Amino acid sequence: MTQESPVIPYFRYSEICGVDQDRSLSLIAGAIKRGAFILQDELVQFERALAAYVGSRYAVGVANATDGLELAFRAVGLRSGDEVLFASHTMVATAAAIHFAGGVPIPVDIGADHLLDAGRLEAAVTSKTRAICPTQLNGRTGDMDAVLTLAAKYELSVVEDAAQALGSKFRGRYAGTFGAAGVYSFYPAKLLGCLGDGGAVVTDDPAVYGRLLELRDHGRDAEGEVVRWGRNSRLDNIQAAVLAARLEELDSSIATRRALAATYRRNLENIPQVVIPPGPDGPDGDHWDVFQNYEIEAADRDRLRRYLAGHGVGTLLPWGGKPVHQLRRLGFDQNLHRTEELFSRVLMLPMNPSVTDEEVEYVSSLIRSFYR
Ligand SMILES: *Cc1c(COP(=O)(O)O)cnc(C)c1O
């Protein structure tokens, strides 16, 4: 009798989002019973808990992180035609938010850790540059000292796309809290997922906070008077209730991801055809990575991917295989050599709280035998 080989999908939505199904259902039932759906207590409580978790003064729940970024750019005063520098290895959402806030998204190349290369920012600064939007990709917070130094030199605002980095830190400080505002996503597959779409913006600046509250609610102030153009982009009360409960388990789910990353590292670090991501550093290191994703570089990537699929292992190409600056139909025409080189080799391996250590061992052994 042959042993059945395991099946390891890239993500298990119903398993991961259904772990606490009974609790979620009772929170939903409670909200229905009280008729509490929009801008109610659970939202306020979640916003407080989120701000306390990352150490920011304020948090504002929004419909999703894409909206959160757009509102954050508007709240920090981006004006029509202002240029915003961002890493091309990010979701198109980052650039779309800049675009819809009236700005011009300017993609910049990446460094060895796949994040915005701060050393390349300065060359991209023009008289129109107004802001930098670093994406804290894959659960890693980049070298923010370098970004903040450059931002100070040219008087640029920093808005962090921390959609993939809630809980991640650089030198003890949480992703999302370095600049004028930071944005998290609660899409189900993100580190802290809700049962649908959700997002939040954090800031320490009372003026930015006030504008965010208005912008997400039709431009209405606390008295209900319309004081500016606004959007409807509120985080549902039901989602906020689920998120508040799940936030309490975020650190343990991060610990699981970091342990899986350590196992991947042990197994893959000596394979010459594979480059693994940095970390996990220990608690005293500069980077506290939370491994939203485990993104490797692999020689002969497409064949490896098919080989893994043939053995039941799901993998993913980031953004369907294209960085933002290659979305030519959006008007981008840059060439960014390092990003392009990476995208011929990049591959995302299963990494989420439903993955077991044995499964990482299995995936790793397949990769070893592929290159043997
Ligand atoms: C998921 C993601 C977004 C968008 O988040 P939504 O909540 O789905 O709008 C933006 N940027 C990055 C880097 C992301 O991974």
The ligand as a MOL file (V3000), in Angstrom:
LIG
                    3D

  0  0  0     0  0            999 V3000
M  V30 BEGIN CTAB
M  V30 COUNTS 15 15 0 0 0
M  V30 BEGIN ATOM
M  V30 1 C -3.6640 43.5110 0.5160 0
M  V30 2 C -2.8550 44.7030 0.1980 0
M  V30 3 C -3.4170 45.9490 -0.0790 0
M  V30 4 C -4.8900 46.1650 -0.2120 0
M  V30 5 O -5.6030 45.7900 0.9230 0
M  V30 6 P -7.2080 45.7180 0.8240 0
M  V30 7 O -7.6380 45.7110 2.2690 0
M  V30 8 O -7.5390 44.4440 0.1370 0
M  V30 9 O -7.6780 46.9090 0.1000 0
M  V30 10 C -2.5790 47.0190 -0.2990 0
M  V30 11 N -1.2480 46.8770 -0.2810 0
M  V30 12 C -0.6620 45.6860 -0.0400 0
M  V30 13 C 0.8220 45.5830 0.0000 0
M  V30 14 C -1.4430 44.5520 0.1930 0
M  V30 15 O -0.8650 43.3730 0.3910 0
M  V30 END ATOM
M  V30 BEGIN BOND
M  V30 1 1 1 2
M  V30 2 1 2 3
M  V30 3 2 2 14
M  V30 4 1 3 4
M  V30 5 2 3 10
M  V30 6 1 4 5
M  V30 7 1 5 6
M  V30 8 2 6 7
M  V30 9 1 6 8
M  V30 10 1 6 9
M  V30 11 1 10 11
M  V30 12 2 11 12
M  V30 13 1 12 13
M  V30 14 1 12 14
M  V30 15 1 14 15
M  V30 END BOND
M  V30 END CTAB
M  END
